[in-house]
């Protein structure tokens, strides 16, 4: 596993409180259902075209590193 991917997973785990493998093993709907059963409401919205694709983890990992990791993952 690349250092960048490891940092990305650590950031996701820190924010969500759940292991990346656990999140990855379930669908978005399954993860949402689990949260809502615990009383945590999930909400999704679109701010397009005012807000485009960005790096919400910028405190933990750079935009360039995220793009590099995504490119490596889809090869």
mmCIF file of the N, C-alpha and C atoms, coordinates in Angstrom:
data_MODEL
# 
_entry.id   MODEL 
# 
loop_
_atom_site.group_PDB 
_atom_site.id 
_atom_site.type_symbol 
_atom_site.label_atom_id 
_atom_site.label_alt_id 
_atom_site.label_comp_id 
_atom_site.label_asym_id 
_atom_site.label_entity_id 
_atom_site.label_seq_id 
_atom_site.pdbx_PDB_ins_code 
_atom_site.Cartn_x 
_atom_site.Cartn_y 
_atom_site.Cartn_z 
_atom_site.occupancy 
_atom_site.B_iso_or_equiv 
_atom_site.pdbx_formal_charge 
_atom_site.auth_seq_id 
_atom_site.auth_comp_id 
_atom_site.auth_asym_id 
_atom_site.auth_atom_id 
_atom_site.pdbx_PDB_model_num 
ATOM 1   N N  . UNK A 1 1  ? 0.860   -1.177 0.000   1.00 0.00 ? 1  UNK A N  1 
ATOM 2   C CA . UNK A 1 1  ? 0.000   0.000  0.000   1.00 0.00 ? 1  UNK A CA 1 
ATOM 3   C C  . UNK A 1 1  ? 0.903   1.237  0.000   1.00 0.00 ? 1  UNK A C  1 
ATOM 4   N N  . UNK A 1 2  ? 0.572   2.184  -0.862  1.00 0.00 ? 2  UNK A N  1 
ATOM 5   C CA . UNK A 1 2  ? 1.374   3.403  -0.937  1.00 0.00 ? 2  UNK A CA 1 
ATOM 6   C C  . UNK A 1 2  ? 1.178   4.245  0.324   1.00 0.00 ? 2  UNK A C  1 
ATOM 7   N N  . UNK A 1 3  ? 2.165   5.074  0.606   1.00 0.00 ? 3  UNK A N  1 
ATOM 8   C CA . UNK A 1 3  ? 2.096   5.963  1.769   1.00 0.00 ? 3  UNK A CA 1 
ATOM 9   C C  . UNK A 1 3  ? 0.907   6.899  1.658   1.00 0.00 ? 3  UNK A C  1 
ATOM 10  N N  . UNK A 1 4  ? 0.635   7.373  0.450   1.00 0.00 ? 4  UNK A N  1 
ATOM 11  C CA . UNK A 1 4  ? -0.478  8.296  0.234   1.00 0.00 ? 4  UNK A CA 1 
ATOM 12  C C  . UNK A 1 4  ? -1.811  7.615  0.524   1.00 0.00 ? 4  UNK A C  1 
ATOM 13  N N  . UNK A 1 5  ? -1.976  6.396  0.036   1.00 0.00 ? 5  UNK A N  1 
ATOM 14  C CA . UNK A 1 5  ? -3.212  5.662  0.294   1.00 0.00 ? 5  UNK A CA 1 
ATOM 15  C C  . UNK A 1 5  ? -3.368  5.401  1.785   1.00 0.00 ? 5  UNK A C  1 
ATOM 16  N N  . UNK A 1 6  ? -2.288  5.076  2.456   1.00 0.00 ? 6  UNK A N  1 
ATOM 17  C CA . UNK A 1 6  ? -2.330  4.841  3.898   1.00 0.00 ? 6  UNK A CA 1 
ATOM 18  C C  . UNK A 1 6  ? -2.776  6.113  4.623   1.00 0.00 ? 6  UNK A C  1 
ATOM 19  N N  . UNK A 1 7  ? -2.229  7.264  4.228   1.00 0.00 ? 7  UNK A N  1 
ATOM 20  C CA . UNK A 1 7  ? -2.624  8.540  4.841   1.00 0.00 ? 7  UNK A CA 1 
ATOM 21  C C  . UNK A 1 7  ? -4.099  8.833  4.582   1.00 0.00 ? 7  UNK A C  1 
ATOM 22  N N  . UNK A 1 8  ? -4.546  8.556  3.357   1.00 0.00 ? 8  UNK A N  1 
ATOM 23  C CA . UNK A 1 8  ? -5.944  8.784  3.012   1.00 0.00 ? 8  UNK A CA 1 
ATOM 24  C C  . UNK A 1 8  ? -6.851  7.914  3.872   1.00 0.00 ? 8  UNK A C  1 
ATOM 25  N N  . UNK A 1 9  ? -6.508  6.630  4.008   1.00 0.00 ? 9  UNK A N  1 
ATOM 26  C CA . UNK A 1 9  ? -7.315  5.728  4.826   1.00 0.00 ? 9  UNK A CA 1 
ATOM 27  C C  . UNK A 1 9  ? -7.317  6.161  6.286   1.00 0.00 ? 9  UNK A C  1 
ATOM 28  N N  . UNK A 1 10 ? -6.169  6.588  6.804   1.00 0.00 ? 10 UNK A N  1 
ATOM 29  C CA . UNK A 1 10 ? -6.089  7.056  8.183   1.00 0.00 ? 10 UNK A CA 1 
ATOM 30  C C  . UNK A 1 10 ? -6.981  8.280  8.397   1.00 0.00 ? 10 UNK A C  1 
ATOM 31  N N  . UNK A 1 11 ? -7.000  9.181  7.415   1.00 0.00 ? 11 UNK A N  1 
ATOM 32  C CA . UNK A 1 11 ? -7.845  10.370 7.521   1.00 0.00 ? 11 UNK A CA 1 
ATOM 33  C C  . UNK A 1 11 ? -9.324  9.988  7.518   1.00 0.00 ? 11 UNK A C  1 
ATOM 34  N N  . UNK A 1 12 ? -9.701  9.075  6.630   1.00 0.00 ? 12 UNK A N  1 
ATOM 35  C CA . UNK A 1 12 ? -11.093 8.620  6.573   1.00 0.00 ? 12 UNK A CA 1 
ATOM 36  C C  . UNK A 1 12 ? -11.476 7.960  7.892   1.00 0.00 ? 12 UNK A C  1 
ATOM 37  N N  . UNK A 1 13 ? -10.602 7.125  8.432   1.00 0.00 ? 13 UNK A N  1 
ATOM 38  C CA . UNK A 1 13 ? -10.875 6.444  9.692   1.00 0.00 ? 13 UNK A CA 1 
ATOM 39  C C  . UNK A 1 13 ? -11.008 7.436  10.845  1.00 0.00 ? 13 UNK A C  1 
ATOM 40  N N  . UNK A 1 14 ? -10.161 8.459  10.847  1.00 0.00 ? 14 UNK A N  1 
ATOM 41  C CA . UNK A 1 14 ? -10.218 9.473  11.902  1.00 0.00 ? 14 UNK A CA 1 
ATOM 42  C C  . UNK A 1 14 ? -11.539 10.249 11.845  1.00 0.00 ? 14 UNK A C  1 
ATOM 43  N N  . UNK A 1 15 ? -11.962 10.595 10.644  1.00 0.00 ? 15 UNK A N  1 
ATOM 44  C CA . UNK A 1 15 ? -13.188 11.374 10.477  1.00 0.00 ? 15 UNK A CA 1 
ATOM 45  C C  . UNK A 1 15 ? -14.433 10.549 10.769  1.00 0.00 ? 15 UNK A C  1 
ATOM 46  N N  . UNK A 1 16 ? -14.453 9.305  10.298  1.00 0.00 ? 16 UNK A N  1 
ATOM 47  C CA . UNK A 1 16 ? -15.660 8.479  10.429  1.00 0.00 ? 16 UNK A CA 1 
ATOM 48  C C  . UNK A 1 16 ? -15.697 7.634  11.697  1.00 0.00 ? 16 UNK A C  1 
ATOM 49  N N  . UNK A 1 17 ? -14.531 7.365  12.275  1.00 0.00 ? 17 UNK A N  1 
ATOM 50  C CA . UNK A 1 17 ? -14.487 6.490  13.435  1.00 0.00 ? 17 UNK A CA 1 
ATOM 51  C C  . UNK A 1 17 ? -14.643 5.015  13.072  1.00 0.00 ? 17 UNK A C  1 
ATOM 52  N N  . UNK A 1 18 ? -14.528 4.701  11.797  1.00 0.00 ? 18 UNK A N  1 
ATOM 53  C CA . UNK A 1 18 ? -14.677 3.323  11.318  1.00 0.00 ? 18 UNK A CA 1 
ATOM 54  C C  . UNK A 1 18 ? -13.499 2.991  10.417  1.00 0.00 ? 18 UNK A C  1 
ATOM 55  N N  . UNK A 1 19 ? -13.109 1.714  10.408  1.00 0.00 ? 19 UNK A N  1 
ATOM 56  C CA . UNK A 1 19 ? -12.005 1.256  9.576   1.00 0.00 ? 19 UNK A CA 1 
ATOM 57  C C  . UNK A 1 19 ? -12.368 1.375  8.098   1.00 0.00 ? 19 UNK A C  1 
ATOM 58  N N  . UNK A 1 20 ? -11.386 1.725  7.276   1.00 0.00 ? 20 UNK A N  1 
ATOM 59  C CA . UNK A 1 20 ? -11.610 1.872  5.841   1.00 0.00 ? 20 UNK A CA 1 
ATOM 60  C C  . UNK A 1 20 ? -12.104 0.560  5.231   1.00 0.00 ? 20 UNK A C  1 
ATOM 61  N N  . UNK A 1 21 ? -11.540 -0.570 5.660   1.00 0.00 ? 21 UNK A N  1 
ATOM 62  C CA . UNK A 1 21 ? -11.984 -1.875 5.140   1.00 0.00 ? 21 UNK A CA 1 
ATOM 63  C C  . UNK A 1 21 ? -13.453 -2.134 5.455   1.00 0.00 ? 21 UNK A C  1 
ATOM 64  N N  . UNK A 1 22 ? -13.893 -1.720 6.640   1.00 0.00 ? 22 UNK A N  1 
ATOM 65  C CA . UNK A 1 22 ? -15.302 -1.887 7.021   1.00 0.00 ? 22 UNK A CA 1 
ATOM 66  C C  . UNK A 1 22 ? -16.201 -1.041 6.119   1.00 0.00 ? 22 UNK A C  1 
ATOM 67  N N  . UNK A 1 23 ? -15.816 0.195  5.898   1.00 0.00 ? 23 UNK A N  1 
ATOM 68  C CA . UNK A 1 23 ? -16.597 1.072  5.022   1.00 0.00 ? 23 UNK A CA 1 
ATOM 69  C C  . UNK A 1 23 ? -16.616 0.542  3.597   1.00 0.00 ? 23 UNK A C  1 
ATOM 70  N N  . UNK A 1 24 ? -15.469 0.053  3.153   1.00 0.00 ? 24 UNK A N  1 
ATOM 71  C CA . UNK A 1 24 ? -15.327 -0.443 1.793   1.00 0.00 ? 24 UNK A CA 1 
ATOM 72  C C  . UNK A 1 24 ? -16.147 -1.711 1.553   1.00 0.00 ? 24 UNK A C  1 
ATOM 73  N N  . UNK A 1 25 ? -16.350 -2.511 2.592   1.00 0.00 ? 25 UNK A N  1 
ATOM 74  C CA . UNK A 1 25 ? -17.023 -3.801 2.432   1.00 0.00 ? 25 UNK A CA 1 
ATOM 75  C C  . UNK A 1 25 ? -18.542 -3.680 2.319   1.00 0.00 ? 25 UNK A C  1 
ATOM 76  N N  . UNK A 1 26 ? -19.075 -2.492 2.561   1.00 0.00 ? 26 UNK A N  1 
ATOM 77  C CA . UNK A 1 26 ? -20.525 -2.287 2.523   1.00 0.00 ? 26 UNK A CA 1 
ATOM 78  C C  . UNK A 1 26 ? -20.879 -1.218 1.491   1.00 0.00 ? 26 UNK A C  1 
ATOM 79  N N  . UNK A 1 27 ? -22.106 -1.293 1.012   1.00 0.00 ? 27 UNK A N  1 
ATOM 80  C CA . UNK A 1 27 ? -22.567 -0.276 0.068   1.00 0.00 ? 27 UNK A CA 1 
ATOM 81  C C  . UNK A 1 27 ? -22.864 1.022  0.819   1.00 0.00 ? 27 UNK A C  1 
ATOM 82  N N  . UNK A 1 28 ? -23.005 2.100  0.068   1.00 0.00 ? 28 UNK A N  1 
ATOM 83  C CA . UNK A 1 28 ? -23.366 3.384  0.671   1.00 0.00 ? 28 UNK A CA 1 
ATOM 84  C C  . UNK A 1 28 ? -24.700 3.254  1.405   1.00 0.00 ? 28 UNK A C  1 
ATOM 85  N N  . UNK A 1 29 ? -25.646 2.546  0.795   1.00 0.00 ? 29 UNK A N  1 
ATOM 86  C CA . UNK A 1 29 ? -26.953 2.370  1.440   1.00 0.00 ? 29 UNK A CA 1 
ATOM 87  C C  . UNK A 1 29 ? -26.851 1.592  2.745   1.00 0.00 ? 29 UNK A C  1 
ATOM 88  N N  . UNK A 1 30 ? -26.005 0.563  2.774   1.00 0.00 ? 30 UNK A N  1 
ATOM 89  C CA . UNK A 1 30 ? -25.821 -0.217 4.010   1.00 0.00 ? 30 UNK A CA 1 
ATOM 90  C C  . UNK A 1 30 ? -25.187 0.648  5.099   1.00 0.00 ? 30 UNK A C  1 
ATOM 91  N N  . UNK A 1 31 ? -24.176 1.429  4.733   1.00 0.00 ? 31 UNK A N  1 
ATOM 92  C CA . UNK A 1 31 ? -23.546 2.321  5.703   1.00 0.00 ? 31 UNK A CA 1 
ATOM 93  C C  . UNK A 1 31 ? -24.533 3.370  6.210   1.00 0.00 ? 31 UNK A C  1 
ATOM 94  N N  . UNK A 1 32 ? -25.336 3.924  5.317   1.00 0.00 ? 32 UNK A N  1 
ATOM 95  C CA . UNK A 1 32 ? -26.329 4.923  5.711   1.00 0.00 ? 32 UNK A CA 1 
ATOM 96  C C  . UNK A 1 32 ? -27.359 4.313  6.658   1.00 0.00 ? 32 UNK A C  1 
ATOM 97  N N  . UNK A 1 33 ? -27.838 3.110  6.338   1.00 0.00 ? 33 UNK A N  1 
ATOM 98  C CA . UNK A 1 33 ? -28.829 2.440  7.175   1.00 0.00 ? 33 UNK A CA 1 
ATOM 99  C C  . UNK A 1 33 ? -28.296 2.226  8.589   1.00 0.00 ? 33 UNK A C  1 
ATOM 100 N N  . UNK A 1 34 ? -27.039 1.770  8.701   1.00 0.00 ? 34 UNK A N  1 
ATOM 101 C CA . UNK A 1 34 ? -26.429 1.567  10.017  1.00 0.00 ? 34 UNK A CA 1 
ATOM 102 C C  . UNK A 1 34 ? -26.377 2.871  10.814  1.00 0.00 ? 34 UNK A C  1 
ATOM 103 N N  . UNK A 1 35 ? -25.978 3.949  10.159  1.00 0.00 ? 35 UNK A N  1 
ATOM 104 C CA . UNK A 1 35 ? -25.918 5.243  10.839  1.00 0.00 ? 35 UNK A CA 1 
ATOM 105 C C  . UNK A 1 35 ? -27.300 5.701  11.292  1.00 0.00 ? 35 UNK A C  1 
ATOM 106 N N  . UNK A 1 36 ? -28.282 5.560  10.412  1.00 0.00 ? 36 UNK A N  1 
ATOM 107 C CA . UNK A 1 36 ? -29.626 6.019  10.741  1.00 0.00 ? 36 UNK A CA 1 
ATOM 108 C C  . UNK A 1 36 ? -30.256 5.178  11.846  1.00 0.00 ? 36 UNK A C  1 
ATOM 109 N N  . UNK A 1 37 ? -29.895 3.877  11.932  1.00 0.00 ? 37 UNK A N  1 
ATOM 110 C CA . UNK A 1 37 ? -30.376 3.042  13.025  1.00 0.00 ? 37 UNK A CA 1 
ATOM 111 C C  . UNK A 1 37 ? -29.799 3.508  14.362  1.00 0.00 ? 37 UNK A C  1 
ATOM 112 N N  . UNK A 1 38 ? -28.641 4.170  14.319  1.00 0.00 ? 38 UNK A N  1 
ATOM 113 C CA . UNK A 1 38 ? -28.020 4.723  15.531  1.00 0.00 ? 38 UNK A CA 1 
ATOM 114 C C  . UNK A 1 38 ? -28.505 6.145  15.811  1.00 0.00 ? 38 UNK A C  1 
ATOM 115 N N  . UNK A 1 39 ? -29.423 6.636  14.979  1.00 0.00 ? 39 UNK A N  1 
ATOM 116 C CA . UNK A 1 39 ? -29.952 7.979  15.168  1.00 0.00 ? 39 UNK A CA 1 
ATOM 117 C C  . UNK A 1 39 ? -29.142 9.073  14.507  1.00 0.00 ? 39 UNK A C  1 
ATOM 118 N N  . UNK A 1 40 ? -28.193 8.683  13.664  1.00 0.00 ? 40 UNK A N  1 
ATOM 119 C CA . UNK A 1 40 ? -27.368 9.665  12.956  1.00 0.00 ? 40 UNK A CA 1 
ATOM 120 C C  . UNK A 1 40 ? -27.927 9.810  11.546  1.00 0.00 ? 40 UNK A C  1 
ATOM 121 N N  . UNK A 1 41 ? -28.460 10.981 11.247  1.00 0.00 ? 41 UNK A N  1 
ATOM 122 C CA . UNK A 1 41 ? -29.073 11.215 9.945   1.00 0.00 ? 41 UNK A CA 1 
ATOM 123 C C  . UNK A 1 41 ? -28.004 11.619 8.938   1.00 0.00 ? 41 UNK A C  1 
ATOM 124 N N  . UNK A 1 42 ? -28.047 11.002 7.779   1.00 0.00 ? 42 UNK A N  1 
ATOM 125 C CA . UNK A 1 42 ? -27.119 11.379 6.721   1.00 0.00 ? 42 UNK A CA 1 
ATOM 126 C C  . UNK A 1 42 ? -27.839 12.297 5.745   1.00 0.00 ? 42 UNK A C  1 
ATOM 127 N N  . UNK A 1 43 ? -27.093 13.234 5.222   1.00 0.00 ? 43 UNK A N  1 
ATOM 128 C CA . UNK A 1 43 ? -27.688 14.203 4.306   1.00 0.00 ? 43 UNK A CA 1 
ATOM 129 C C  . UNK A 1 43 ? -26.703 14.465 3.178   1.00 0.00 ? 43 UNK A C  1 
ATOM 130 N N  . UNK A 1 44 ? -27.196 14.438 1.977   1.00 0.00 ? 44 UNK A N  1 
ATOM 131 C CA . UNK A 1 44 ? -26.382 14.704 0.803   1.00 0.00 ? 44 UNK A CA 1 
ATOM 132 C C  . UNK A 1 44 ? -27.000 15.867 0.048   1.00 0.00 ? 44 UNK A C  1 
ATOM 133 N N  . UNK A 1 45 ? -26.181 16.732 -0.460  1.00 0.00 ? 45 UNK A N  1 
ATOM 134 C CA . UNK A 1 45 ? -26.693 17.839 -1.257  1.00 0.00 ? 45 UNK A CA 1 
ATOM 135 C C  . UNK A 1 45 ? -25.689 18.178 -2.346  1.00 0.00 ? 45 UNK A C  1 
ATOM 136 N N  . UNK A 1 46 ? -26.174 18.880 -3.321  1.00 0.00 ? 46 UNK A N  1 
ATOM 137 C CA . UNK A 1 46 ? -25.323 19.292 -4.424  1.00 0.00 ? 46 UNK A CA 1 
ATOM 138 C C  . UNK A 1 46 ? -25.233 20.808 -4.452  1.00 0.00 ? 46 UNK A C  1 
ATOM 139 N N  . UNK A 1 47 ? -24.029 21.299 -4.598  1.00 0.00 ? 47 UNK A N  1 
ATOM 140 C CA . UNK A 1 47 ? -23.821 22.741 -4.719  1.00 0.00 ? 47 UNK A CA 1 
ATOM 141 C C  . UNK A 1 47 ? -23.267 23.075 -6.101  1.00 0.00 ? 47 UNK A C  1 
ATOM 142 N N  . UNK A 1 48 ? -23.415 22.138 -7.034  1.00 0.00 ? 48 UNK A N  1 
ATOM 143 C CA . UNK A 1 48 ? -22.936 22.342 -8.395  1.00 0.00 ? 48 UNK A CA 1 
ATOM 144 C C  . UNK A 1 48 ? -23.693 23.490 -9.030  1.00 0.00 ? 48 UNK A C  1 
ATOM 145 N N  . UNK A 1 49 ? -23.129 24.359 -9.765  1.00 0.00 ? 49 UNK A N  1 
ATOM 146 C CA . UNK A 1 49 ? -21.735 24.430 -10.217 1.00 0.00 ? 49 UNK A CA 1 
ATOM 147 C C  . UNK A 1 49 ? -20.855 25.296 -9.324  1.00 0.00 ? 49 UNK A C  1 
ATOM 148 N N  . UNK A 1 50 ? -21.393 25.713 -8.187  1.00 0.00 ? 50 UNK A N  1 
ATOM 149 C CA . UNK A 1 50 ? -20.629 26.623 -7.328  1.00 0.00 ? 50 UNK A CA 1 
ATOM 150 C C  . UNK A 1 50 ? -19.478 25.937 -6.608  1.00 0.00 ? 50 UNK A C  1 
ATOM 151 N N  . UNK A 1 51 ? -19.665 24.679 -6.276  1.00 0.00 ? 51 UNK A N  1 
ATOM 152 C CA . UNK A 1 51 ? -18.607 23.912 -5.622  1.00 0.00 ? 51 UNK A CA 1 
ATOM 153 C C  . UNK A 1 51 ? -18.375 22.666 -6.455  1.00 0.00 ? 51 UNK A C  1 
ATOM 154 N N  . UNK A 1 52 ? -17.179 22.523 -6.933  1.00 0.00 ? 52 UNK A N  1 
ATOM 155 C CA . UNK A 1 52 ? -16.851 21.358 -7.759  1.00 0.00 ? 52 UNK A CA 1 
ATOM 156 C C  . UNK A 1 52 ? -16.136 20.307 -6.948  1.00 0.00 ? 52 UNK A C  1 
ATOM 157 N N  . UNK A 1 53 ? -15.497 19.409 -7.652  1.00 0.00 ? 53 UNK A N  1 
ATOM 158 C CA . UNK A 1 53 ? -14.737 18.361 -6.987  1.00 0.00 ? 53 UNK A CA 1 
ATOM 159 C C  . UNK A 1 53 ? -13.607 19.016 -6.212  1.00 0.00 ? 53 UNK A C  1 
ATOM 160 N N  . UNK A 1 54 ? -13.480 18.646 -4.968  1.00 0.00 ? 54 UNK A N  1 
ATOM 161 C CA . UNK A 1 54 ? -12.452 19.233 -4.128  1.00 0.00 ? 54 UNK A CA 1 
ATOM 162 C C  . UNK A 1 54 ? -11.837 18.213 -3.198  1.00 0.00 ? 54 UNK A C  1 
ATOM 163 N N  . UNK A 1 55 ? -10.996 18.654 -2.335  1.00 0.00 ? 55 UNK A N  1 
ATOM 164 C CA . UNK A 1 55 ? -10.322 17.778 -1.389  1.00 0.00 ? 55 UNK A CA 1 
ATOM 165 C C  . UNK A 1 55 ? -10.744 18.176 0.014   1.00 0.00 ? 55 UNK A C  1 
ATOM 166 N N  . UNK A 1 56 ? -11.748 17.486 0.546   1.00 0.00 ? 56 UNK A N  1 
ATOM 167 C CA . UNK A 1 56 ? -12.232 17.808 1.895   1.00 0.00 ? 56 UNK A CA 1 
ATOM 168 C C  . UNK A 1 56 ? -11.267 17.331 2.972   1.00 0.00 ? 56 UNK A C  1 
ATOM 169 N N  . UNK A 1 57 ? -10.276 16.547 2.578   1.00 0.00 ? 57 UNK A N  1 
ATOM 170 C CA . UNK A 1 57 ? -9.296  16.035 3.536   1.00 0.00 ? 57 UNK A CA 1 
ATOM 171 C C  . UNK A 1 57 ? -8.002  16.842 3.489   1.00 0.00 ? 57 UNK A C  1 
ATOM 172 N N  . UNK A 1 58 ? -8.053  18.075 2.971   1.00 0.00 ? 58 UNK A N  1 
ATOM 173 C CA . UNK A 1 58 ? -6.830  18.842 2.719   1.00 0.00 ? 58 UNK A CA 1 
ATOM 174 C C  . UNK A 1 58 ? -5.982  19.072 3.972   1.00 0.00 ? 58 UNK A C  1 
ATOM 175 N N  . UNK A 1 59 ? -6.575  18.960 5.152   1.00 0.00 ? 59 UNK A N  1 
ATOM 176 C CA . UNK A 1 59 ? -5.780  19.103 6.368   1.00 0.00 ? 59 UNK A CA 1 
ATOM 177 C C  . UNK A 1 59 ? -4.870  17.890 6.573   1.00 0.00 ? 59 UNK A C  1 
ATOM 178 N N  . UNK A 1 60 ? -5.235  16.765 5.943   1.00 0.00 ? 60 UNK A N  1 
ATOM 179 C CA . UNK A 1 60 ? -4.520  15.512 6.158   1.00 0.00 ? 60 UNK A CA 1 
ATOM 180 C C  . UNK A 1 60 ? -3.688  15.073 4.959   1.00 0.00 ? 60 UNK A C  1 
ATOM 181 N N  . UNK A 1 61 ? -4.128  15.425 3.747   1.00 0.00 ? 61 UNK A N  1 
ATOM 182 C CA . UNK A 1 61 ? -3.468  14.941 2.536   1.00 0.00 ? 61 UNK A CA 1 
ATOM 183 C C  . UNK A 1 61 ? -3.684  15.967 1.419   1.00 0.00 ? 61 UNK A C  1 
ATOM 184 N N  . UNK A 1 62 ? -2.671  16.180 0.606   1.00 0.00 ? 62 UNK A N  1 
ATOM 185 C CA . UNK A 1 62 ? -2.757  17.209 -0.438  1.00 0.00 ? 62 UNK A CA 1 
ATOM 186 C C  . UNK A 1 62 ? -3.641  16.755 -1.603  1.00 0.00 ? 62 UNK A C  1 
ATOM 187 N N  . UNK A 1 63 ? -4.135  17.726 -2.336  1.00 0.00 ? 63 UNK A N  1 
ATOM 188 C CA . UNK A 1 63 ? -4.961  17.467 -3.516  1.00 0.00 ? 63 UNK A CA 1 
ATOM 189 C C  . UNK A 1 63 ? -4.176  16.634 -4.540  1.00 0.00 ? 63 UNK A C  1 
ATOM 190 N N  . UNK A 1 64 ? -2.915  16.984 -4.726  1.00 0.00 ? 64 UNK A N  1 
ATOM 191 C CA . UNK A 1 64 ? -2.078  16.267 -5.686  1.00 0.00 ? 64 UNK A CA 1 
ATOM 192 C C  . UNK A 1 64 ? -1.914  14.801 -5.287  1.00 0.00 ? 64 UNK A C  1 
ATOM 193 N N  . UNK A 1 65 ? -1.713  14.549 -3.987  1.00 0.00 ? 65 UNK A N  1 
ATOM 194 C CA . UNK A 1 65 ? -1.556  13.170 -3.517  1.00 0.00 ? 65 UNK A CA 1 
ATOM 195 C C  . UNK A 1 65 ? -2.851  12.370 -3.684  1.00 0.00 ? 65 UNK A C  1 
ATOM 196 N N  . UNK A 1 66 ? -3.989  13.011 -3.461  1.00 0.00 ? 66 UNK A N  1 
ATOM 197 C CA . UNK A 1 66 ? -5.274  12.325 -3.665  1.00 0.00 ? 66 UNK A CA 1 
ATOM 198 C C  . UNK A 1 66 ? -5.421  11.946 -5.128  1.00 0.00 ? 66 UNK A C  1 
ATOM 199 N N  . UNK A 1 67 ? -5.159  12.885 -6.025  1.00 0.00 ? 67 UNK A N  1 
ATOM 200 C CA . UNK A 1 67 ? -5.273  12.592 -7.459  1.00 0.00 ? 67 UNK A CA 1 
ATOM 201 C C  . UNK A 1 67 ? -4.317  11.479 -7.876  1.00 0.00 ? 67 UNK A C  1 
ATOM 202 N N  . UNK A 1 68 ? -3.090  11.509 -7.370  1.00 0.00 ? 68 UNK A N  1 
ATOM 203 C CA . UNK A 1 68 ? -2.112  10.477 -7.699  1.00 0.00 ? 68 UNK A CA 1 
ATOM 204 C C  . UNK A 1 68 ? -2.604  9.101  -7.226  1.00 0.00 ? 68 UNK A C  1 
ATOM 205 N N  . UNK A 1 69 ? -3.149  9.042  -6.017  1.00 0.00 ? 69 UNK A N  1 
ATOM 206 C CA . UNK A 1 69 ? -3.644  7.780  -5.473  1.00 0.00 ? 69 UNK A CA 1 
ATOM 207 C C  . UNK A 1 69 ? -4.839  7.265  -6.264  1.00 0.00 ? 69 UNK A C  1 
ATOM 208 N N  . UNK A 1 70 ? -5.735  8.159  -6.632  1.00 0.00 ? 70 UNK A N  1 
ATOM 209 C CA . UNK A 1 70 ? -6.889  7.751  -7.439  1.00 0.00 ? 70 UNK A CA 1 
ATOM 210 C C  . UNK A 1 70 ? -6.417  7.205  -8.778  1.00 0.00 ? 70 UNK A C  1 
ATOM 211 N N  . UNK A 1 71 ? -5.492  7.906  -9.408  1.00 0.00 ? 71 UNK A N  1 
ATOM 212 C CA . UNK A 1 71 ? -4.959  7.439  -10.694 1.00 0.00 ? 71 UNK A CA 1 
ATOM 213 C C  . UNK A 1 71 ? -4.317  6.059  -10.569 1.00 0.00 ? 71 UNK A C  1 
ATOM 214 N N  . UNK A 1 72 ? -3.542  5.846  -9.496  1.00 0.00 ? 72 UNK A N  1 
ATOM 215 C CA . UNK A 1 72 ? -2.893  4.547  -9.265  1.00 0.00 ? 72 UNK A CA 1 
ATOM 216 C C  . UNK A 1 72 ? -3.950  3.455  -9.046  1.00 0.00 ? 72 UNK A C  1 
ATOM 217 N N  . UNK A 1 73 ? -5.002  3.795  -8.343  1.00 0.00 ? 73 UNK A N  1 
ATOM 218 C CA . UNK A 1 73 ? -6.040  2.815  -8.000  1.00 0.00 ? 73 UNK A CA 1 
ATOM 219 C C  . UNK A 1 73 ? -6.835  2.343  -9.209  1.00 0.00 ? 73 UNK A C  1 
ATOM 220 N N  . UNK A 1 74 ? -7.045  3.235  -10.162 1.00 0.00 ? 74 UNK A N  1 
ATOM 221 C CA . UNK A 1 74 ? -7.879  2.847  -11.310 1.00 0.00 ? 74 UNK A CA 1 
ATOM 222 C C  . UNK A 1 74 ? -7.080  2.269  -12.468 1.00 0.00 ? 74 UNK A C  1 
ATOM 223 N N  . UNK A 1 75 ? -5.783  2.199  -12.337 1.00 0.00 ? 75 UNK A N  1 
ATOM 224 C CA . UNK A 1 75 ? -4.944  1.589  -13.384 1.00 0.00 ? 75 UNK A CA 1 
ATOM 225 C C  . UNK A 1 75 ? -5.057  0.104  -13.365 1.00 0.00 ? 75 UNK A C  1 
# 
